[in-house]
Amino acid sequence: MEGACDFTGGKLSADIDRILDLFAHRDVTLGEIVQIMHQRAYCFLLFLVALPFCTPVPLPGLSTPFGVVIAFVGLRIACGLSPWLPKRLMRVRLPAKWLPRMLRAAERPIRWLERMLKPSWLSLTEPGIFRRIHGVMICISGLLLLLPLPVPFSNFFPAVSVVFLACALLESDGRFSIAGAIFFCAAIGYFALICFGGAALASAINDWWQSHFG
């Protein structure tokens, strides 16, 4: 199934090196990445667009289009459909040199992920029902990234959840499924805390972050 998240072979770093070789000096569209990666495309794309948000500080301007991509792909997986993006999203363009800069900055965690990833606990990744559950968590995480909240960690928890879940699907690693589910629950809890605490809590979190790390 072209572009699905059913994978065999290939390493994460090899995929990244391939992208860097082709797009080191020019901008790239999401559609070009999908076209190059073939069967690994959409889960690799989830990993790629979630990775920049795995920092405590929100990234303005990027969370909306990338959140839409994540939510849309997650919804397709949740519905048991082959992952797919409409042409408008396929034309989303990453600025020249932004992608290589981001991937090189994340080289150490990527190498760690690659060492850890291996097919394991397949009962958590192979059955269709569990793949749909992965899709639901990915979709909701993408929707959380869409929320324009200038609060520390508002991007971090859903983004890390997507990275772990995408890696779980990339390499059929059930351990990463569990890690992704844990971060997903942390994201739901964190956003619920902000929701019920309201503006005062969000302001307190932001003031604490600025006073310690601003």
C-alpha positions as CSV (number, residue, x, y, z in Angstrom):
1,M,0.0,0.0,0.0
2,E,1.9,3.1,-1.2
3,G,2.7,5.6,1.4
4,A,1.3,3.5,4.3
5,C,3.0,2.9,7.6
6,D,3.8,-0.7,6.9
7,F,7.6,-0.9,6.8
8,T,10.4,-3.3,6.1
9,G,14.1,-2.4,6.5
10,G,15.8,0.9,6.4
11,K,17.3,2.9,9.3
12,L,16.1,6.2,10.6
13,S,19.5,7.9,10.1
14,A,19.7,6.5,6.5
15,D,16.3,8.1,5.7
16,I,17.5,11.4,7.2
17,D,20.8,11.4,5.4
18,R,18.9,10.8,2.2
19,I,16.8,13.8,2.8
20,L,19.8,16.0,3.7
21,D,21.7,15.0,0.6
22,L,18.8,16.0,-1.7
23,F,17.6,19.1,0.1
24,A,20.6,20.6,1.8
25,H,20.6,23.8,-0.2
26,R,17.0,24.4,-1.3
27,D,13.5,24.4,0.1
28,V,11.4,21.3,0.0
29,T,7.7,20.5,0.0
30,L,6.1,17.8,2.1
31,G,5.0,16.2,-1.1
32,E,8.6,15.8,-2.3
33,I,9.5,14.1,1.0
34,V,6.5,11.7,0.6
35,Q,7.5,11.0,-3.0
36,I,11.1,10.1,-2.0
37,M,10.3,8.0,1.1
38,H,7.7,5.7,-0.6
39,Q,6.3,3.2,1.9
40,R,8.0,4.9,4.9
41,A,6.8,8.3,3.9
42,Y,3.9,9.2,6.2
43,C,5.2,7.9,9.5
44,F,8.6,9.4,8.7
45,L,6.8,12.7,7.9
46,L,5.0,12.5,11.3
47,F,8.4,12.1,12.9
48,L,9.8,15.0,10.9
49,V,7.1,17.6,11.5
50,A,6.8,16.8,15.2
51,L,10.5,16.8,16.0
52,P,10.9,20.7,16.0
53,F,8.3,20.9,18.8
54,C,10.1,18.6,21.2
55,T,11.3,21.6,23.2
56,P,9.7,23.3,26.2
57,V,9.3,26.6,24.3
58,P,6.3,26.9,21.8
59,L,7.3,27.6,18.2
60,P,5.0,30.3,16.8
61,G,4.0,30.1,13.1
62,L,4.8,26.4,12.6
63,S,2.5,24.6,15.0
64,T,-0.7,25.3,12.9
65,P,0.3,23.8,9.5
66,F,2.3,21.0,11.0
67,G,-0.5,20.3,13.5
68,V,-2.9,20.0,10.6
69,V,-0.6,17.5,8.8
70,I,-0.2,15.4,12.0
71,A,-3.9,15.4,12.7
72,F,-4.9,14.6,9.2
73,V,-2.5,11.6,8.9
74,G,-3.5,10.4,12.3
75,L,-7.2,10.5,11.4
76,R,-6.5,8.4,8.3
77,I,-4.7,5.8,10.4
78,A,-7.4,5.9,13.0
79,C,-10.0,5.1,10.3
80,G,-8.0,2.2,9.0
81,L,-7.2,4.0,5.7
82,S,-4.0,4.4,3.9
83,P,-2.3,7.7,5.1
84,W,-2.8,10.5,2.5
85,L,-2.6,14.3,2.4
86,P,-4.6,16.6,0.2
87,K,-2.6,18.5,-2.5
88,R,-2.8,21.8,-0.5
89,L,-0.9,20.2,2.4
90,M,1.5,18.4,0.1
91,R,2.5,21.9,-1.2
92,V,3.5,23.1,2.3
93,R,7.0,24.3,1.8
94,L,9.9,24.0,4.3
95,P,12.3,27.0,4.1
96,A,15.7,26.4,2.6
97,K,18.3,25.2,5.1
98,W,15.7,25.0,7.9
99,L,15.4,21.2,7.5
100,P,19.1,20.4,7.6
101,R,19.6,22.8,10.5
102,M,16.9,21.2,12.5
103,L,18.0,17.6,11.8
104,R,21.6,18.3,12.6
105,A,20.6,20.0,15.9
106,A,18.6,16.8,16.7
107,E,21.3,14.4,15.6
108,R,22.1,13.0,19.1
109,P,18.5,12.2,20.1
110,I,18.0,10.7,16.6
111,R,21.0,8.5,16.9
112,W,19.7,7.4,20.4
113,L,16.3,6.6,18.9
114,E,18.0,4.5,16.2
115,R,20.0,2.5,18.7
116,M,16.9,1.8,20.8
117,L,14.4,1.1,18.0
118,K,13.9,-2.6,17.0
119,P,10.9,-4.8,16.3
120,S,9.6,-5.8,19.7
121,W,6.3,-6.4,21.5
122,L,4.6,-6.7,18.1
123,S,1.2,-7.3,19.7
124,L,1.1,-3.6,20.4
125,T,1.8,-2.4,16.9
126,E,0.8,-5.1,14.4
127,P,-3.0,-5.7,15.1
128,G,-5.3,-3.4,13.2
129,I,-7.1,-2.2,16.4
130,F,-3.9,-1.0,18.0
131,R,-2.8,0.7,14.9
132,R,-6.1,2.6,14.9
133,I,-5.5,3.5,18.6
134,H,-2.1,4.9,17.5
135,G,-3.9,6.9,14.9
136,V,-6.4,8.4,17.4
137,M,-3.5,9.5,19.7
138,I,-1.6,11.0,16.8
139,C,-4.7,12.8,15.6
140,I,-5.5,14.3,19.0
141,S,-1.9,15.3,19.5
142,G,-1.9,17.1,16.2
143,L,-5.1,19.0,17.3
144,L,-3.4,20.0,20.5
145,L,-0.5,21.4,18.6
146,L,-3.0,23.6,16.7
147,L,-4.0,25.4,19.8
148,P,-2.3,28.9,20.0
149,L,-1.2,28.7,23.6
150,P,2.0,30.7,24.4
151,V,2.6,28.4,27.4
152,P,5.8,26.4,28.0
153,F,5.4,22.6,27.3
154,S,2.1,23.1,25.4
155,N,3.9,21.8,22.3
156,F,6.3,19.5,24.1
157,F,4.1,16.7,25.4
158,P,1.9,16.2,22.2
159,A,5.0,16.5,20.0
160,V,7.0,13.9,21.9
161,S,4.0,11.6,21.9
162,V,3.8,11.8,18.1
163,V,7.6,11.2,17.7
164,F,7.4,8.1,19.8
165,L,4.2,6.8,18.2
166,A,5.6,7.4,14.7
167,C,8.8,5.6,15.6
168,A,6.7,2.7,17.0
169,L,5.0,2.4,13.6
170,L,8.2,2.9,11.7
171,E,10.0,0.0,13.3
172,S,7.1,-2.1,14.9
173,D,8.5,-1.3,18.4
174,G,5.8,-1.8,21.1
175,R,8.1,-0.2,23.7
176,F,7.9,3.1,21.9
177,S,4.1,2.6,21.7
178,I,4.0,2.6,25.5
179,A,6.2,5.6,25.7
180,G,4.1,7.5,23.2
181,A,0.9,6.6,25.1
182,I,2.5,7.9,28.4
183,F,3.4,11.2,26.8
184,F,-0.1,11.4,25.2
185,C,-1.7,11.0,28.7
186,A,0.7,13.6,30.0
187,A,-0.4,16.0,27.2
188,I,-4.1,15.4,28.0
189,G,-3.5,16.0,31.7
190,Y,-1.4,19.1,31.1
191,F,-4.0,20.7,28.8
192,A,-6.8,19.7,31.2
193,L,-4.9,21.4,33.9
194,I,-4.5,24.6,31.8
195,C,-8.2,24.4,30.8
196,F,-9.5,24.1,34.3
197,G,-6.9,26.4,35.8
198,G,-7.6,29.0,33.2
199,A,-5.6,32.1,32.3
200,A,-4.2,32.5,35.8
201,L,-2.5,29.1,35.7
202,A,-1.2,29.6,32.2
203,S,0.2,33.0,33.3
204,A,1.8,31.4,36.4
205,I,3.5,28.7,34.3
206,N,4.7,31.3,31.8
207,D,6.1,33.5,34.6
208,W,7.8,30.6,36.3
209,W,9.4,29.6,33.0
210,Q,10.6,33.2,32.2
211,S,12.0,33.6,35.7
212,H,14.1,30.4,35.5
213,F,14.9,30.2,31.8
214,G,14.0,33.5,30.2
